Amino acid sequence: MARRDIDLNRCLFHYTNITCNRCQEICPQGAIHNREIDREKCDNCGLCTAVCPTGAITSDTDYDSCLTAAQKLAPQVLMCRKVSPKTMACLGALNRRLLWALAEKQPLAMDTSRCAQCNPAVQNWLAQEIAACNQALQKAGKATIKLVHVKDSAPAPQAVARRSFFRSLFHAASDTAAEIAQAQTERQYAFDGTIWLDKQDTSPCQLFPGLELTASCTACGLCTMLCPEKALVISNSEAGKKLHFNPIKCTACGLCVNNCPQSILKLLPSFAGQTEFSLQEETPPAPPADSSFTLQRG
């Protein structure tokens, strides 16, 4: 049984002027309804993690450690638990931006050869995300993601001496007891892809959202307060106020756009390079042109 939950403190549902059902819409098992995950139906594919804009999905998979471990392999390769027991349960939690961060620095290989038979929805998702990432990699002059087939890992049998046999038997009993105790302890990991991307010093590209200001901004600062990933920051200097946009942290959740008092923010499907916007501070209205008056004795 999969152990997945939704952290309502991070979920977008309690914000105004925004509706998000990405996790529910993508779940191939129909296991998510009204921000609750049916653990009996959930197959732990991770697609909900891949699309959640705020990292609100918690699970028993430590994706941060899995991705870091994949980076240390030579060559760098991503594979699921059907191939190696120390990897992520399923590759469905990956998206194009995570793949870009991995493939940007060094060549990346992936084993998706078992996905079609195991979970067609994951196969379709990964094919779409890999294709988008490869397009960006080609444009940047970098090696595209290579699809490989890794043989299932199996421990090699070893001959054991009589004395070693009884010693191993004792240790095996101890290890089994420890594993049972660990299994009874339910561990939940939160994974926010933008935090991981930021730690990798990822370069922005066409796979990330862009931002546009359609008119003069009054620098009210509401967008910076609402952004759950802190992708928007306002700075103040002698040159005036500026709005700074970080495409790596932006998940295109729409909170800033839907709650802007002036309705001047616009999210772009692809990052076009602009990260700074000059702002115009709101000034009080000027008095009427003819504001003179006289007093006259009655």
C-alpha positions in Angstrom: 0.0 0.0 0.0 1.4 3.4 -1.0 1.8 6.0 1.7 0.9 9.4 0.1 -0.8 12.4 1.6 -1.4 16.1 0.7 -0.1 18.7 3.0 -3.0 21.1 3.2 -0.7 23.9 4.6 1.1 23.9 1.2 -1.8 23.2 -1.1 -3.2 26.0 -3.1 -6.8 25.3 -2.2 -6.9 27.9 0.7 -5.9 30.8 -1.5 -8.4 33.1 -3.2 -9.0 33.4 -6.9 -7.2 30.1 -7.7 -8.4 26.6 -8.4 -5.9 23.7 -8.6 -6.8 20.1 -9.3 -3.6 19.0 -11.1 -3.0 16.0 -8.8 -6.5 14.8 -9.1 -6.6 15.2 -12.9 -3.4 13.3 -13.6 -3.9 10.4 -11.2 -4.4 7.3 -13.4 -5.9 5.3 -10.5 -8.5 7.9 -9.5 -7.0 7.8 -6.0 -7.3 11.6 -5.3 -10.5 13.3 -4.5 -11.1 16.5 -2.5 -7.4 16.8 -1.6 -7.4 13.3 0.0 -5.4 10.3 -1.3 -6.9 6.8 -1.1 -3.9 4.7 -0.2 -5.6 1.5 -1.3 -6.0 2.8 -4.8 -2.7 4.7 -5.0 0.1 2.8 -6.9 2.8 5.3 -5.9 3.5 6.3 -9.5 4.4 9.8 -8.4 2.6 11.7 -11.2 0.9 13.9 -8.6 4.4 14.9 -7.2 5.5 15.8 -10.8 2.7 18.2 -11.3 2.1 19.7 -7.9 3.1 23.4 -8.1 3.8 23.8 -4.3 5.4 20.5 -3.3 2.3 19.7 -1.2 2.5 15.9 -1.9 4.3 13.9 0.8 5.3 10.2 0.2 7.4 7.4 1.5 10.0 8.1 -1.2 12.9 10.4 -0.6 13.1 11.9 -4.1 15.8 14.3 -3.1 18.2 11.5 -2.1 17.2 9.4 -5.1 18.1 12.2 -7.5 21.3 13.0 -5.7 22.3 9.3 -5.9 21.6 9.2 -9.6 23.9 12.2 -10.1 26.8 10.2 -8.5 26.5 7.3 -10.9 28.9 7.0 -13.8 27.3 7.3 -16.2 24.4 9.2 -14.7 21.3 7.1 -15.0 17.7 7.2 -13.7 15.9 3.9 -13.1 13.0 2.7 -11.0 12.9 0.2 -8.1 12.1 -2.7 -10.5 15.7 -2.3 -11.7 17.5 -1.4 -8.5 16.1 -1.5 -5.0 17.9 1.7 -3.9 16.2 4.0 -6.5 12.8 5.7 -6.5 9.7 3.5 -6.6 8.6 4.9 -10.0 10.0 7.5 -12.4 6.6 9.2 -12.7 7.6 11.9 -10.3 10.0 13.4 -12.8 9.2 16.3 -15.0 11.0 18.2 -17.8 12.6 20.8 -15.4 14.1 18.1 -13.1 15.4 16.3 -16.2 16.9 19.5 -17.5 18.7 20.1 -14.2 20.2 16.6 -14.4 21.1 16.6 -18.1 22.4 20.2 -18.1 25.6 19.4 -16.2 26.4 15.9 -17.5 25.0 13.4 -19.9 21.9 11.6 -18.6 20.5 8.2 -19.4 17.1 6.8 -18.4 15.7 3.3 -18.2 12.0 3.5 -19.1 11.8 0.1 -20.8 9.5 -1.3 -18.1 7.1 1.6 -17.9 4.7 0.7 -20.7 4.0 -2.7 -19.2 4.0 -1.4 -15.6 2.0 1.8 -15.9 1.1 3.2 -19.4 0.2 6.6 -17.9 3.7 7.0 -16.6 5.1 5.9 -20.0 3.1 8.5 -21.8 4.0 11.2 -19.2 7.8 10.4 -19.4 7.8 10.3 -23.2 6.2 13.8 -23.3 8.6 15.2 -20.7 11.8 13.6 -22.2 10.8 15.0 -25.6 10.4 18.5 -24.3 13.7 18.3 -22.4 15.6 16.9 -25.4 14.3 19.8 -27.5 15.8 22.3 -25.0 19.0 20.3 -24.7 19.5 20.3 -28.5 18.9 24.1 -28.6 21.5 24.6 -25.9 24.0 22.3 -27.8 24.0 19.7 -25.0 23.7 15.9 -25.2 20.1 14.6 -25.2 18.8 12.1 -22.8 19.7 8.5 -23.8 17.2 5.7 -23.3 18.8 2.5 -22.0 17.8 -0.9 -20.7 19.6 -1.8 -17.4 19.6 -5.4 -16.3 17.8 -6.2 -13.0 20.3 -6.2 -10.2 20.7 -9.5 -8.4 23.1 -10.4 -5.6 25.7 -12.9 -6.6 25.6 -16.2 -4.5 28.6 -16.6 -2.2 30.0 -19.7 -0.6 29.7 -19.5 3.2 31.9 -21.5 5.7 30.2 -23.4 8.5 31.4 -20.9 11.2 30.4 -18.0 9.0 27.1 -19.5 8.4 26.0 -19.5 12.1 27.4 -16.0 12.5 25.5 -14.8 9.4 22.3 -16.5 10.8 22.6 -14.5 14.0 23.2 -11.3 12.2 20.3 -12.0 9.8 17.9 -12.4 12.8 19.1 -9.1 14.2 18.8 -7.4 10.8 15.3 -8.8 10.4 14.2 -7.4 13.7 15.6 -4.0 12.8 13.8 -4.1 9.4 10.5 -5.0 11.1 10.9 -2.1 13.5 11.8 0.3 10.7 8.8 -0.9 8.6 6.5 -0.1 11.5 7.8 3.5 11.5 6.0 5.4 8.8 8.3 7.9 7.2 6.9 10.7 5.0 9.1 12.9 2.8 8.1 16.2 1.3 9.6 17.0 -2.0 9.5 20.5 -3.5 11.1 20.4 -7.0 11.9 24.2 -7.0 14.0 23.8 -3.9 15.9 21.0 -5.5 16.4 22.9 -8.7 17.7 25.9 -6.8 20.2 23.8 -5.0 21.5 22.5 -8.3 22.2 26.1 -9.5 20.0 25.3 -12.6 20.1 27.6 -15.6 16.7 28.8 -16.9 15.7 27.8 -20.3 12.5 27.5 -22.5 11.2 24.8 -20.1 10.5 27.3 -17.4 7.7 29.8 -17.3 8.2 33.5 -18.1 6.6 36.7 -16.8 5.4 39.8 -18.5 4.0 43.2 -17.2 1.3 44.5 -19.5 1.2 48.0 -17.9 2.9 50.1 -15.2 3.0 48.4 -11.8 2.3 50.3 -8.6 4.7 48.1 -6.6 2.0 47.2 -4.1 3.9 44.0 -3.3 0.9 41.6 -3.1 2.4 39.2 -5.7 5.6 38.8 -3.6 3.6 38.0 -0.5 1.4 35.5 -2.2 4.0 33.6 -4.2 4.5 30.2 -2.4 8.0 29.7 -3.9 9.2 33.2 -3.5 9.8 33.6 -7.2 9.0 37.3 -7.0 10.9 39.9 -5.0 10.8 43.7 -5.0 14.0 45.6 -4.5 14.4 49.3 -3.8 17.4 51.4 -4.8 18.4 54.9 -5.9 17.4 53.8 -9.4 13.9 53.0 -8.2 11.9 49.9 -7.4 12.3 46.7 -9.4 10.4 43.5 -9.5 12.8 40.5 -9.7 11.5 37.3 -11.3 13.2 33.9 -10.8 12.0 31.4 -13.4 13.6 28.5 -11.6 11.4 29.0 -8.6 8.2 29.7 -10.6 5.8 26.8 -11.1 3.1 28.8 -13.0 0.6 28.3 -10.2 -1.2 31.5 -11.2 -1.5 33.1 -7.7 0.2 36.3 -8.7 -1.7 36.7 -12.0 -5.1 36.0 -10.5 -4.7 38.3 -7.5 -2.9 41.3 -9.0 -5.0 44.4 -8.1 -4.1 46.0 -11.5 -4.4 42.8 -13.5 -1.1 43.6 -15.3 0.8 40.3 -14.6 0.9 37.7 -17.4 2.5 34.3 -17.2 4.3 33.1 -20.4 4.6 29.4 -21.3 8.3 29.8 -22.0 11.0 31.9 -20.3 12.1 34.6 -22.7 15.0 36.0 -20.7 13.6 38.9 -18.7 14.1 38.7 -14.9 13.8 42.4 -13.9 11.0 44.9 -14.3 11.1 48.5 -13.4 8.2 49.6 -11.3 6.4 52.9 -10.8 5.4 53.7 -7.3 1.9 54.7 -6.7 1.6 58.5 -6.1 -1.3 60.3 -4.5 -3.7 62.1 -7.0 -2.8 65.7 -7.8 -5.1 68.4 -6.4 -7.5 70.2 -8.9 -6.0 72.8 -11.1 -8.0 75.6 -9.6 -8.0 75.1 -5.8 -7.9 78.7 -4.8 -10.6 80.1 -2.5 -11.4 83.4 -0.8 -13.1 84.3 2.4 -15.8 87.1 2.4 -17.5 88.7 5.3 -21.2 88.4 5.2 
